[in-house]
Amino acid sequence: MAVSAARARKLLIGFDNVSEAPHFDRTAFRTPRRIFATLGDDGGDVNFMFDPLQQEMFCEMAPHALAPVSGGWGRMGATCCDLKKIDEPTFIAALEAAYARASEPRGKRRAKR
């Protein structure tokens, strides 16, 4: 059921044109355009960068494992994923959605709002 930190990192870095870099107390995974996820240094959680509608959908799908990040980032779609509570298929679906959003050209993203 759970996704290990090592498995999460392998899945996060597995997309085309993804780089990994330190980001405060986390590791950021980004496309050339933007960050789509961060992995906590303790390996316990991943924050996905969704739009608010994606956030609502994924939090309803797995409320035991996904929740908005507190504060302003959460209101903008940042969503915390507890790796000990999420199953791999749901993790992969969330990851694919966050990656696709980060890969869209900036003008296309704005047109959807």
C-alpha positions in Angstrom: 0.0 0.0 0.0 2.6 2.6 1.0 5.1 4.2 -1.4 8.7 4.3 -0.1 10.7 7.4 -0.4 13.1 5.6 -2.7 10.2 4.5 -4.9 8.7 8.0 -4.9 12.0 9.5 -5.9 12.4 7.0 -8.8 8.9 7.8 -10.1 9.4 11.5 -9.7 12.6 11.6 -11.7 11.3 9.2 -14.3 9.6 11.7 -16.6 11.3 13.3 -19.6 13.2 16.6 -18.9 12.9 16.4 -15.1 15.6 17.7 -12.9 16.1 17.3 -9.1 17.5 20.0 -6.9 17.5 21.1 -3.2 14.6 23.4 -2.3 14.7 24.6 1.3 14.2 21.5 3.5 12.9 19.4 0.5 14.0 18.2 -2.8 12.3 19.8 -5.8 11.4 18.0 -9.0 10.8 20.2 -12.0 10.3 20.4 -15.7 12.2 23.1 -17.6 9.1 25.4 -16.8 8.4 24.8 -13.1 8.4 22.6 -10.0 5.7 19.9 -10.0 6.5 18.1 -6.7 8.8 18.3 -3.7 9.9 15.4 -1.5 10.5 16.0 2.2 14.0 15.4 3.4 12.7 12.9 5.9 11.1 10.9 3.0 7.7 10.9 4.6 5.8 13.1 2.2 5.6 14.6 -1.3 3.9 17.9 -2.1 2.3 18.0 -5.5 1.6 21.2 -7.3 -2.0 21.0 -8.7 -4.4 23.5 -9.8 -7.3 24.0 -7.3 -9.7 21.7 -9.3 -7.1 18.9 -9.4 -6.4 19.3 -5.7 -10.1 19.0 -4.9 -10.4 15.8 -7.0 -7.4 14.1 -5.6 -8.2 15.0 -2.0 -11.7 13.6 -2.5 -10.2 10.4 -4.1 -7.8 9.8 -1.2 -8.7 11.9 1.8 -6.6 9.6 4.1 -3.4 10.4 2.2 -3.8 13.8 0.4 -4.7 17.2 1.9 -4.1 20.8 0.9 -0.8 22.3 2.3 -1.7 24.8 5.0 -1.8 28.5 4.1 -1.5 30.3 0.8 0.3 27.6 -1.1 -2.5 25.2 -0.3 -5.1 27.6 -1.6 -3.2 27.7 -4.8 -3.2 23.9 -5.2 -0.2 22.7 -3.3 -1.2 19.3 -1.9 0.6 17.1 0.7 0.8 13.4 0.1 1.6 11.1 3.0 3.7 8.3 1.5 2.8 5.9 4.3 -0.9 6.1 3.5 -1.1 6.3 -0.3 -1.2 3.4 -2.7 1.1 3.4 -5.7 -1.7 3.7 -8.4 -3.1 6.8 -6.8 0.4 8.2 -6.3 1.2 7.7 -9.9 -2.1 9.3 -11.0 -1.4 12.4 -8.9 2.2 12.5 -10.1 1.1 12.3 -13.8 -1.4 15.2 -13.2 1.1 17.4 -11.5 3.8 16.7 -14.2 1.4 17.4 -17.0 0.3 20.7 -15.5 4.0 21.8 -15.0 4.8 20.8 -18.6 2.0 23.0 -20.2 3.1 26.2 -21.9 2.4 29.1 -19.6 -0.2 30.7 -22.0 -2.1 27.5 -22.1 -2.3 27.2 -18.3 -3.6 30.8 -18.0 -6.3 30.1 -20.6 -7.8 27.3 -18.5 -8.4 29.5 -15.4 
